[in-house]
Amino acid sequence: MTLALLAAVILFATGCGTEKAAAGAGTPERATPVAVAKVTREDLARQVELAAEFRPYQEIDVHAKVSGFLKSISVDVGDHVRQGQLIAVLEIPEMEQELAQAAGTVKRTALEVDRARSDVRRVQSAVDIRKLSYERLAKVAKQRPNLIAQQEIDDAQARYNEAQAQLSSAQATLAATQEQVEVTTATEERVHTMMAYSRITAPFAGVITDRRGDPGALIQAGTASHTQAMPVVRLSEIDRLRLVLPVPESIVPSIKVGDRVEVRVDTLQRVFQGKIARFSGQLDTSTRTMETEVDIPNPAGTIKPGMYGYAILRLDRRQNALAVPVQAVSGHGSEATVMVVDANKKLEERHIDAGLETPTRIEILSGLKEQDLVVLGSRSRLKSGAPVEPKLVNTTAIARSL
C-alpha cells in the first residue's frame, strides 16, 4: 500500500463518518473511525543518495624507460600481477656493446692504477735512499769540517730534492688514475642501470587491462618528450576502487573523512560498505559541487571499474529520538501541529516542535510523549473534541513498501 492510497482510505473513512453523523442529527455524535500511529522512539538519519562511476584505485600506462625492441612479454589482458613481477623484456644491442666497452675500460684503468702505485713505491724508495745519503754527508761535514767538499753535499741535496719532486709527480699520477677508475666505474654502473631498465616490471599489484606491444615491436622510451611513446601495457589496481562523488554545496559542511558510506550497485543487486577517504576541499564553480572520494574494498574483484554505484551519505543522526510519521504533521516550523487521540478517544490538536525530518519520519522535540496516538492523513473534516474510533496503522511496513 502506498502513502497516497493510505491517505485516500483515511479520507474516505473520515468522510463516511462525517456523513453518518450528519444523517443522525439530534442523536448522540457517533465516533468517526480514524487511522492513527503511535509516537515511538527511533534512530533517525537524514541521508542523500549520489550516483558515480567506479574507478580503479590506481591506473597507469606502463612505459619503457629506454628504447628497444620488445624481446618478450609475459602477460596478457586480464592477468593479475604482483608488485615487481616481470612484465616484458627489451632487446637493446647497442647498450650491450656499451656495457662491454665500459667493463673493458674499468679493467684497463684498474691496471693503470696498479702501475701508478708501483711507480710511487719505486720513487719512494729512491727518495729514501737519497735522503739517507744526503743526511750522512751533512752529518759528516758537520762533525769534521773540510773533510767533504761542499759541492758533493750540494749534489746529494739536489738529488734528494729531485727524488721528492718525482714522488709528488708519481702520487699525482696515482690520484688522477684513481679518479679515472671512479669515472669509468660510474659509467659502467650507469650502463648496468640502463640495461636493468630493459626488464619492465609492475610498479604495483593489479590487473592488466590493455596490452599494446607484441614481440619484435619497437618500443620508444617513455621519457622521450619529442615522440609519442607507445605503452607496453595498462595496469589497474582494482582490489580497491574509488567512487568520486559530486557533493552539493548544501551538504559540504557535513562531509567528514572516515564517515562510513553504503554503496548500492544495482547491476550486482548488492550493497557494499565504504568510507569517505578524501575530498578536494573546494567547490567546482561551474557545478557548485565538491569532489569527494569514497574508497571501496574490492578484494574479490566483484565490482568492475566503470559500473555505477549509488552512495548513501548519512548526514544528521538522532539516536533514540521521539518520532512520528510525516503524514501526522500539518504545517511547518512554529505552525506545526498534530491531532492526538486522548484517553477518552477524543481529538486534541497540539502544537509541536519538530526536529530532524527524514522521508518517512519527523523528530518530535516537544508536544508529544512516547505511545501517544496521532492521527494520520487529512484533517479537513476533523475537529478538536470530536469522538473517534482509532485504527492503528503499521506505518513502518507501509514505508518499506514504497
C-alpha positions as CSV (number, residue, x, y, z in Angstrom):
1,M,0.0,0.0,0.0
2,T,1.4,3.4,-0.9
3,L,1.0,6.6,1.2
4,A,-1.3,8.1,-1.4
5,L,-3.6,5.0,-1.1
6,L,-3.4,5.2,2.7
7,A,-4.5,8.9,2.5
8,A,-7.4,8.0,0.3
9,V,-8.6,5.3,2.7
10,I,-8.3,7.7,5.6
11,L,-10.2,10.5,3.7
12,F,-12.9,8.0,2.7
13,A,-13.3,6.7,6.3
14,T,-13.4,10.3,7.6
15,G,-16.0,11.4,5.1
16,C,-18.2,8.4,5.8
17,G,-18.1,9.1,9.5
18,T,-19.0,12.7,9.0
19,E,-21.9,11.9,6.6
20,K,-23.3,9.4,9.1
21,A,-23.0,12.0,11.9
22,A,-24.9,14.5,9.8
23,A,-27.6,11.9,9.0
24,G,-28.1,11.2,12.6
25,A,-28.7,14.8,13.7
26,G,-30.4,15.1,17.0
27,T,-28.8,11.8,18.2
28,P,-25.5,11.4,20.2
29,E,-22.5,12.1,18.0
30,R,-21.1,8.9,16.6
31,A,-17.4,8.1,16.8
32,T,-15.5,8.7,13.5
33,P,-13.0,5.9,12.5
34,V,-9.5,7.4,12.0
35,A,-6.2,5.9,11.2
36,V,-3.6,6.5,13.9
37,A,0.0,5.7,14.7
38,K,1.9,5.6,18.0
39,V,4.7,8.0,18.9
40,T,7.8,5.9,19.1
41,R,11.5,6.2,19.8
42,E,13.7,5.5,16.8
43,D,17.2,6.2,15.4
44,L,16.8,8.8,12.7
45,A,19.1,9.9,9.9
46,R,18.9,12.4,7.1
47,Q,20.5,10.9,4.0
48,V,21.4,11.9,0.5
49,E,21.9,9.5,-2.4
50,L,24.6,10.4,-5.1
51,A,25.5,8.4,-8.2
52,A,29.0,8.0,-9.5
53,E,31.2,5.7,-11.6
54,F,33.7,3.3,-10.0
55,R,37.3,4.0,-10.9
56,P,40.4,1.9,-10.3
57,Y,42.3,3.0,-7.2
58,Q,45.4,3.4,-9.4
59,E,45.7,3.1,-13.1
60,I,48.7,3.8,-15.3
61,D,50.2,3.1,-18.8
62,V,53.4,1.2,-18.2
63,H,56.1,2.7,-20.5
64,A,59.7,1.6,-21.1
65,K,62.4,3.8,-19.6
66,V,64.7,3.0,-22.5
67,S,64.1,2.4,-26.2
68,G,64.5,-1.1,-27.6
69,F,62.8,-4.0,-29.4
70,L,60.3,-6.0,-27.4
71,K,62.0,-9.3,-26.9
72,S,59.3,-11.0,-24.8
73,I,56.1,-10.1,-23.0
74,S,54.8,-12.4,-20.3
75,V,51.4,-11.0,-19.5
76,D,48.1,-10.5,-21.3
77,V,44.8,-8.8,-20.7
78,G,43.1,-10.0,-17.5
79,D,46.2,-11.3,-15.9
80,H,46.8,-10.4,-12.2
81,V,50.3,-9.4,-11.5
82,R,52.2,-8.8,-8.2
83,Q,54.3,-5.7,-7.5
84,G,57.7,-6.2,-9.0
85,Q,56.6,-9.0,-11.3
86,L,58.3,-9.2,-14.7
87,I,56.0,-7.9,-17.5
88,A,58.3,-7.7,-20.5
89,V,61.9,-7.7,-21.6
90,L,63.5,-5.4,-24.2
91,E,66.4,-6.2,-26.5
92,I,69.0,-3.3,-26.8
93,P,72.1,-4.5,-28.8
94,E,73.9,-1.1,-28.7
95,M,73.6,-0.9,-25.0
96,E,75.1,-4.4,-24.6
97,Q,78.1,-3.1,-26.6
98,E,78.3,-0.1,-24.3
99,L,78.3,-2.3,-21.3
100,A,81.2,-4.5,-22.7
101,Q,83.1,-1.3,-23.5
102,A,82.6,0.1,-20.1
103,A,83.7,-3.1,-18.4
104,G,86.9,-3.1,-20.5
105,T,87.6,0.5,-19.6
106,V,87.2,-0.3,-15.9
107,K,89.7,-3.1,-16.2
108,R,92.2,-1.0,-18.1
109,T,92.1,1.9,-15.6
110,A,92.4,-0.6,-12.7
111,L,95.7,-1.9,-14.3
112,E,96.8,1.7,-14.7
113,V,96.2,2.3,-11.0
114,D,98.3,-0.7,-10.1
115,R,101.2,0.6,-12.3
116,A,100.9,4.1,-10.8
117,R,101.1,2.6,-7.3
118,S,104.3,0.7,-8.4
119,D,105.8,3.9,-9.6
120,V,105.0,5.6,-6.3
121,R,106.7,2.8,-4.4
122,R,109.8,2.9,-6.7
123,V,110.1,6.6,-6.4
124,Q,109.6,6.5,-2.7
125,S,112.5,4.0,-2.4
126,A,114.7,6.4,-4.4
127,V,113.7,9.3,-2.1
128,D,114.5,7.3,1.0
129,I,118.0,6.3,-0.4
130,R,118.9,9.9,-1.5
131,K,117.6,11.3,1.8
132,L,119.8,8.9,3.7
133,S,122.8,9.7,1.5
134,Y,122.4,13.4,1.9
135,E,121.8,13.2,5.7
136,R,125.0,11.1,6.1
137,L,127.2,13.6,4.1
138,A,125.7,16.5,6.0
139,K,126.4,14.8,9.4
140,V,130.0,14.1,8.5
141,A,130.5,17.6,7.2
142,K,129.2,19.0,10.5
143,Q,131.4,16.7,12.6
144,R,134.6,17.1,10.5
145,P,134.6,20.3,8.5
146,N,136.6,20.4,5.3
147,L,136.7,16.6,5.0
148,I,134.0,16.5,2.3
149,A,133.7,19.1,-0.4
150,Q,130.7,21.3,-0.3
151,Q,129.9,20.6,-3.9
152,E,129.4,16.9,-3.1
153,I,127.0,17.8,-0.3
154,D,125.1,20.2,-2.6
155,D,124.9,17.4,-5.3
156,A,123.4,15.0,-2.7
157,Q,120.9,17.5,-1.6
158,A,119.9,18.2,-5.2
159,R,119.4,14.5,-6.0
160,Y,117.2,14.3,-2.8
161,N,115.1,17.2,-3.9
162,E,114.7,15.8,-7.4
163,A,113.5,12.5,-5.9
164,Q,111.0,14.3,-3.8
165,A,109.6,16.1,-6.9
166,Q,109.4,12.8,-8.7
167,L,107.5,11.3,-5.8
168,S,105.0,14.2,-5.8
169,S,104.5,13.6,-9.6
170,A,104.0,9.9,-9.2
171,Q,101.5,10.5,-6.4
172,A,99.6,13.0,-8.5
173,T,99.5,10.4,-11.4
174,L,98.2,7.8,-9.0
175,A,95.4,10.1,-7.8
176,A,94.4,11.0,-11.3
177,T,94.3,7.4,-12.3
178,Q,92.2,6.5,-9.3
179,E,89.7,9.3,-10.2
180,Q,89.6,7.8,-13.7
181,V,88.7,4.5,-12.2
182,E,85.8,6.1,-10.3
183,V,84.6,7.7,-13.6
184,T,84.8,4.5,-15.6
185,T,83.1,2.6,-12.8
186,A,80.3,5.1,-12.6
187,T,79.9,4.8,-16.4
188,E,79.7,1.0,-16.1
189,E,77.1,1.3,-13.3
190,R,75.1,3.7,-15.4
191,V,75.0,1.3,-18.3
192,H,74.1,-1.5,-15.9
193,T,71.2,0.6,-14.7
194,M,70.1,1.3,-18.2
195,M,70.3,-2.4,-19.0
196,A,68.2,-3.2,-15.9
197,Y,65.5,-0.9,-17.4
198,S,65.2,-3.4,-20.3
199,R,63.3,-5.6,-17.8
200,I,59.9,-3.9,-17.4
201,T,58.2,-4.8,-14.0
202,A,54.9,-4.0,-12.4
203,P,55.1,-0.9,-10.1
204,F,52.1,-2.1,-8.1
205,A,49.8,-5.2,-7.9
206,G,46.9,-5.1,-10.2
207,V,45.3,-6.4,-13.4
208,I,46.4,-5.9,-17.0
209,T,43.6,-4.1,-18.7
210,D,45.2,-3.4,-22.0
211,R,48.2,-4.8,-23.9
212,R,49.8,-2.7,-26.7
213,G,53.0,-4.3,-27.7
214,D,53.9,-7.6,-29.3
215,P,57.4,-9.3,-29.6
216,G,59.5,-7.5,-32.2
217,A,57.8,-4.1,-31.8
218,L,60.0,-1.1,-31.4
219,I,59.3,0.5,-28.0
220,Q,60.2,4.1,-27.5
221,A,61.4,5.4,-24.2
222,G,58.6,6.9,-22.2
223,T,60.9,9.7,-21.2
224,A,61.3,10.9,-24.8
225,S,59.2,14.1,-24.9
226,H,59.6,14.5,-28.7
227,T,57.9,11.3,-29.5
228,Q,54.6,9.7,-28.8
229,A,55.8,6.7,-26.9
230,M,53.7,3.6,-27.0
231,P,53.0,2.0,-23.6
232,V,53.6,-1.7,-23.2
233,V,50.5,-2.4,-21.1
234,R,47.9,-0.7,-19.0
235,L,47.8,-1.7,-15.3
236,S,44.9,-1.1,-12.9
237,E,44.6,-1.7,-9.2
238,I,41.1,-2.9,-8.6
239,D,41.2,-4.7,-5.2
240,R,40.3,-1.2,-4.0
241,L,38.1,1.2,-6.0
242,R,37.4,4.9,-5.9
243,L,33.9,6.4,-6.1
244,V,34.2,10.1,-6.8
245,L,31.0,11.8,-5.7
246,P,29.8,15.3,-6.7
247,V,28.7,16.5,-3.3
248,P,26.3,19.5,-3.5
249,E,27.3,22.7,-1.7
250,S,24.4,22.5,0.7
251,I,25.8,19.3,2.4
252,V,29.5,20.0,2.1
253,P,29.8,21.1,5.8
254,S,28.5,17.7,6.8
255,I,31.2,15.7,4.9
256,K,33.9,14.2,7.2
257,V,36.8,11.9,6.4
258,G,36.3,8.5,7.8
259,D,32.5,8.5,7.7
260,R,31.0,5.2,6.6
261,V,29.1,5.1,3.3
262,E,26.8,2.5,1.9
263,V,27.1,2.0,-1.8
264,R,24.3,0.2,-3.7
265,V,25.3,-1.4,-7.0
266,D,22.1,-2.2,-8.9
267,T,23.9,-4.3,-11.5
268,L,25.0,-6.7,-8.8
269,Q,22.0,-6.2,-6.6
270,R,24.3,-5.8,-3.6
271,V,25.2,-3.1,-1.1
272,F,28.9,-2.5,-0.3
273,Q,30.5,-0.7,2.6
274,G,33.0,2.0,2.1
275,K,34.2,5.2,3.8
276,I,35.0,8.8,2.9
277,A,38.7,8.8,2.3
278,R,39.4,12.3,1.0
279,F,37.8,15.3,-0.6
280,S,39.1,18.2,-2.7
281,G,38.3,20.9,-0.1
282,Q,37.0,23.4,-2.8
283,L,33.9,23.7,-4.9
284,D,33.7,23.4,-8.7
285,T,32.4,26.9,-9.6
286,S,30.5,25.6,-12.6
287,T,28.6,22.8,-10.8
288,R,28.7,24.1,-7.2
289,T,29.8,20.6,-6.1
290,M,32.9,19.3,-4.2
291,E,34.6,16.1,-5.4
292,T,34.6,13.6,-2.6
293,E,36.2,10.2,-2.9
294,V,34.9,7.0,-1.2
295,D,37.2,4.0,-1.1
296,I,35.5,0.7,-1.6
297,P,37.3,-2.6,-0.8
298,N,37.0,-5.0,-3.7
299,P,39.3,-8.0,-2.9
300,A,37.3,-10.5,-5.0
301,G,37.1,-8.1,-8.0
302,T,33.3,-8.3,-7.8
303,I,32.8,-4.7,-8.8
304,K,34.2,-3.8,-12.2
305,P,35.5,-0.3,-12.9
306,G,33.0,1.6,-15.0
307,M,30.0,0.3,-13.1
308,Y,27.7,2.8,-11.4
309,G,27.2,2.9,-7.7
310,Y,24.7,4.9,-5.6
311,A,26.3,6.2,-2.4
312,I,24.1,6.9,0.6
313,L,25.5,9.7,2.7
314,R,24.0,9.8,6.2
315,L,24.3,13.5,7.3
316,D,22.4,14.2,10.5
317,R,21.7,11.5,13.1
318,R,19.5,11.3,16.1
319,Q,19.7,8.3,18.5
320,N,16.5,7.1,20.3
321,A,14.5,10.2,19.2
322,L,10.8,10.6,19.6
323,A,9.3,10.3,16.1
324,V,6.0,10.3,14.2
325,P,5.2,9.6,10.6
326,V,5.3,12.6,8.3
327,Q,1.6,12.1,7.5
328,A,0.7,13.0,11.1
329,V,2.2,16.5,11.0
330,S,0.5,19.6,9.5
331,G,2.3,22.8,8.8
332,H,5.9,23.7,9.3
333,G,8.2,25.3,11.9
334,S,6.3,27.0,14.7
335,E,3.0,26.3,13.0
336,A,3.4,22.5,13.0
337,T,0.5,20.7,14.7
338,V,-0.8,17.1,15.2
339,M,-4.1,15.6,16.1
340,V,-3.8,13.4,19.2
341,V,-6.4,10.8,20.3
342,D,-6.7,11.2,24.1
343,A,-7.6,8.6,26.7
344,N,-11.4,9.3,26.2
345,K,-11.0,8.7,22.4
346,K,-11.5,12.3,21.6
347,L,-9.4,14.5,19.3
348,E,-7.0,17.1,20.6
349,E,-4.9,19.5,18.4
350,R,-1.4,20.1,19.7
351,H,1.4,22.3,18.6
352,I,4.8,20.6,18.4
353,D,8.4,21.5,18.0
354,A,9.8,19.4,15.1
355,G,13.4,18.5,14.6
356,L,15.1,16.3,12.0
357,E,12.9,15.2,9.1
358,T,13.5,12.1,7.0
359,P,11.5,10.9,4.0
360,T,9.1,8.9,6.4
361,R,9.6,10.3,9.9
362,I,9.8,13.6,11.8
363,E,11.6,14.1,15.1
364,I,9.5,15.5,17.9
365,L,11.3,17.8,20.3
366,S,8.3,18.8,22.4
367,G,4.5,18.5,22.5
368,L,4.2,14.7,22.5
369,K,5.3,11.8,24.6
370,E,6.0,8.1,23.8
371,Q,3.0,5.9,23.0
372,D,0.7,8.9,22.2
373,L,-1.7,8.2,19.3
374,V,-1.5,10.7,16.4
375,V,-4.0,10.9,13.5
376,L,-2.7,10.2,10.0
377,G,-3.8,11.8,6.8
378,S,-6.2,14.7,6.0
379,R,-7.8,16.5,9.0
380,S,-10.0,18.8,7.0
381,R,-13.2,17.3,8.4
382,L,-11.9,16.6,11.9
383,K,-12.1,19.0,14.9
384,S,-10.9,19.1,18.5
385,G,-13.1,17.3,20.9
386,A,-14.8,15.1,18.4
387,P,-15.1,11.4,19.4
388,V,-13.2,9.0,17.2
389,E,-12.6,5.3,16.8
390,P,-8.8,4.9,16.4
391,K,-7.5,2.3,13.9
392,L,-3.8,1.6,14.5
393,V,-1.8,1.5,11.2
394,N,1.6,-0.1,10.8
395,T,3.4,2.8,9.1
396,T,6.8,1.0,9.2
397,A,5.5,-1.7,6.8
398,I,3.9,0.9,4.6
399,A,7.2,2.9,4.4
400,R,9.2,-0.2,3.5
401,S,6.8,-0.9,0.6
402,L,7.4,2.5,-1.0
